[in-house]
Amino acid sequence: MPSYDSSRARFRLADRHIAVFAHLLDGETPPEELWESLVELQRIGLVGEEGELASVLRGQLGALADPMVVIQVEVTGEHGAVDHGVIVGQEAVISHDGWPGEEESEYVSIEPSTLVWELARKVNLHRTEKPEGGAPEVRVETTMGALDAAFVALEKPRADDDETRDLVREALTEADADLEEPALGRFLDLVVSLNATWRITTAWDGEHEGQRSTMIRALAVWDCGPFGYWIRVRPEEPIMPGQVGPDSALVLVKSNSAEVWEKITDLLPDKEELLVADG
């Protein structure tokens, strides 16, 4: 069920409720499959009997209806993938957080100046030690097939951590004969210590070769607990459907929270990169 907290102007809404708002904003009657969702919104006072929208929604719906920048955050952990995001409008910035197993997400307005902090919070970015200047780059190269094999091994029943490591090591060596020490041991550590993987994708209307075009920037990161943050440079984001297979290269580069923060900041377009309609 949808709900809202007037004291903090926050809302719990599912995608189907957002779809109802979209139809009403366009002056349309929601289709039959959305009638139940419409009734739920009417019960809590966000939609009137004639389809009028509550004034408390004005800022949020303005951003949802005409976004300048759309940011998607997908975090995959123990409970599967959870979607979050931020929508930047002309007059409001709306953040939404999902929850594992829940249909609704929480929507709340945030100050534009806190946008990077908000994205860092969504991916649970924590401070790590910054390497000394001039330290060599540390990377691991294997295949997506090897990663899939490692995940299958992790799902097998096992007695203890040592047996888990043995199973994953065996799966990796069978899937990628070129993966040798020390890279094999390093990748094994990353897989068994993996807290979550996440990616942030930013999209906006910009200009490419003189033509209006959808511009996209993305960042994919592994949070490997005691082994820190690793940026996935291959497959390169954004990934299109059917683009990645078992033979596709998987390349991870060691990073730190300061660098990840900078890369999150770099995902956001500058004002001059945005095409904003006149009016």
N, C-alpha and C positions, 0 to 999 in steps of 0.2 A: 504493500500500500504506500502511496506517496504521502509525504508529510512535510511540514515546514516549521522552522523555529523563528518566530518573529523577532526575538531579542537579538539574534545574530544574522538575520536575513539569510538563512541557509535552508536549502531544500533537499529532500530525498526524492529523486525522480528516476524512473526507468526510461529506456530509449523510447518505449511506446508512449510515454507521457510527453516527451519532447516532440514526438511525431504529431500528437494532438495539437500542441501549441503551434507547430509549423502550419498545420491546416487552418487553424483559427486566425493566425496572423495574415494568411493569404485570403481571408474572407471565405474560406471553404468550410463545409460541414465535414467533419472527420468521417471516413468510411466506416462501414458497419463493424469491421474487425477491431476498431478503436473505440467503440461506444462504451465498453466497460471501463476503459482507461479514462474516457471523458467523464463518466459518472464519478469515478474515484476522485478526480480533480475538483468536480463540483461539490462533493461531500466535504472537502476541507477548505472550500472557499476560494480556490485559485482560479476557478472559472465560474461565471454566473450562469443563470438559467438560459439566457439567450446567447451564450457563447462569449460573453464579454470577459476579458482577462483582468485579473486583480492588479491594482496599481503597484503592489509590492513586487510584481514581476517585471516592471518596465525596464530596468537596467539590464537584468539578466537576459530577457528575451531580445532586447535590442542587439546585444552582442551575438546571441545565437542566430538571429535572423540575418545579420549582415556582418560576419566576422572579417577582420582584417588579417589576422594570423590564427591558424589552428595548430595546436600542438598536441600530439598524441604520445602518451607514455604507456608502454606495455611492459609490465614486470612479470617475469615467470619465476616462480619459486616452488616450494614444497606443495602448495595448494593449487598449482596450475597458473595460467595466465590471468592477470587482473589488469583491467584497462583504466587509466586515469587520463587527465588532460587539462589543457588551459585554452580558453577562447578569448582572444583579444579583440574587442570591439572598439568603435569610435569613442564611446563614453564609459565603457566598463570593461573590466577584465574578470572573467569568470573561471574559477578553478573547479574541477570535479574529480572526486576520488571514488574508486570502486572498492569493493570488499569481496574477498573470496566467497563464492557460493551465493552471493546476494544479487538480486536483479537490479535494485536501485543503486544509484551513485549519489554522493552528496555534492551539491552545487553551492558555491559560496563566492561572493565578490571579494577580490583582493586588490591591494594597491599595486599599480603598475611597477613601482620601484622595487617590489618584493618578488618579481617574477622569477628571477634566477634562484632565489632562496626557495621559492615554492617548488620549482622543478627538482632542486636538490633534495628537498624533503620527500618528494614522491618516490625517489629512487633510493632513499635512505642513505644518502652520501655522508660518510663519516671521515673524519680527519685521519690521514695516514702520513707517515714520515716521507719527506721529500728527499730523493736521492741526491748525493753530492754532485756538484757540477762536473761535467765531463764523463760521468759514468756511462759505460757502454749500454746500448739498447739491448733489452732482453726480450726475445720473442720465441714463440713456439709455432711450428708449421706442421700441419697434418692434413687430414681430409674430413669432410663432413661425414663420410661413411664411418671413419674411425670414432668420431664423436657419438654417432648413433649406436655403434657397437658398445661403447663404454656405458651409455645410458641403459642399454638392455641388460648389461652385466650388473649394474647397480640395482636393478629391480629384482634380481634373483635372490631367493632366500639365502641367508648367510648366518654364520655363527658369531663372528666378531669383525672388528675393523680390519685386522690383518687378512682375513679371508676375503673381505670385500676388495681390498687392494690387489690381492692375487687374481681375483676374477677379472677386475678391470684391466690389469696389466696384460693378462692373457688375451683379452678381447682386443686391446689396442695393438698388440704385436701381430695378431692374426689379420686385423683389418688394414694395417699400414706397416708393411715390412720395412719401409724407409724410416720409420720413427725409431730412432736409437737413442741411447743414453748420451748426454744428460737430458735431452729434450723429452725422452719417454718418461723418465721419472718426474720431470717438472710438470708435464701435462697430466700425468696420473695424480699428482698432488692437487692440481687445479680442479680436476673433475670430481674427486671425492670430497673436496672442501667447498664445492660450489654452493653459495647461499642463494644466489639468484642471478638471472641474466635480465638485462633490461635494454630497451632502446627508446630513444626519443626522436620523433619525426616532426619537423616543423614545415608548414606549407603556407604559402601566401601568393597573391597575384603580383607578379613582377613583370619585368621586360627582358626578353631574350632575342637578340639580333633584331631589335626594333619591333618585335611582336609581343602582344600581351601573352603571358605564359604563366602556368603554375610553377612556382619555384619550390624546391624541396631540399632540405638539409636534414641529415640524420646522424645519429651516434648510437653505437651498440657497445655495451660494456658487460663484462663478467665481474661479479662481486664474489671473490673467492675467499672470503673470511680472512684467516690468518695470512694468506698469500696475497692479499690486497686486490687492487683493481687491475683488470686487463682489458684493453680496448680491442674489440674485434675489428680488424682492418679488412679482413676477407672472410666470407663474402662481404662485399662492400654494400652498405646501406645507401639508398633504399633498395630492398630486394623485391623484384617483380615475381609474380606467380610463375612457377615452372623454371625459374632461373637457376635454382640451386639443386644439385643432385649429389649422390654419394661420392662422386669423384671430384666435386668442387673443393677447392683449397680452403682450409681453415687456418687463418693466421691471427694469433693473439700477441699483443705487444704490452709489456708491463707498463703500468701507469701509476698514478698516485692521485689523491683527492684534489690537490691543487690543479693539476693538469686537467682532470675530469671537469672541475668547475669551469675552467677556461673554455673547454670545448663545449660545455653546455651553453655558456654565454655566447660563443661564436655561432650557435644554431639560430640565434634570434636575428632577424633582418634589421638593418639600420632604417631610419625613417625614409631616406632617399631611395631605398630599394622597394618601397611599397607603392603600389598603384592604388590611389584612393579616388573613388568616383567623386566628381564635383557635385555640389548641391548641399 
